[in-house]
Amino acid sequence: MRVLLEDADIEWKVRPAETEMFIKLWETGEPIQNIAEALKRSDLEIALLAIDQSLAGSIQTRKSGIFGG
């Protein structure tokens, strides 16, 4: 059996300002890597934030997909 993300170094808490910036950048189609760089987070953390915000209904699927560009 495997525990998902067991070895990942993830900062699970996200400040409201980070979430707002993420949503703005997401809506402009910015690539995940650029969003991660802007928020000083890992690509993995931003991908997880995208999943979280999608489940919360705060972001929509975009033409360029999760990776943007």
N, C-alpha and C positions, 0 to 999 in steps of 0.2 A: 504494500500500500504506500502511496505517496501523499504527502501533505503539500498542497499547492502553495507556492511562494515561500516555502519554509526557509530557504536560504537567501531570500531577497531582502535587501536593505531598503525598507520603505518607510517614509515619514507619512503616517496615516492621517494626521491632522492637517486640514487645509483652512487657511484663514479666509473669511468672506471676501476680502479684497482680491485674493488669488483666484477664487472661484469666479468673481465678476470679470477679471482680466481674462481668464480662461475662456469664458463664454464669448466675450468680444472677439478674441482671436479665433476661436472655433468658427464663429459666424462669418468671419472674413475669409475662411478657407485656409488659414495658416497651417502649415505642416506641424505635426506633433513635435518633431524635433525642435522647431523654432519656438513653439509654445513652451516646451521644457526649458529651453535656454532663457527665454524671457522671464520665466517664473523661478529660475534657478532650481529646477526639479529634474528628476530622471525621466527619460522617455516612458518608463514603466509606470511611474507615478501619474503622469499625464494621461496615459492610456487608461489607467484605473479610474482617474477622475472623469474621463469621458464616459466610461461605462456608468459610473455613479450618476452623473448628470443626465445621461440618457434615460436611465431607469426612473429618475426623479421627474422627467419630463421637461427639464430645463434647456436641453439642446435637441436638435433634430438631426436625422441622418443628412449628410451632405453629399453632393455629387462626387466630390473627390475622395469620399470615404474617410475612414478614421485617420489615415496618414496625411490627408490633405495634399496641397500642392497644386 
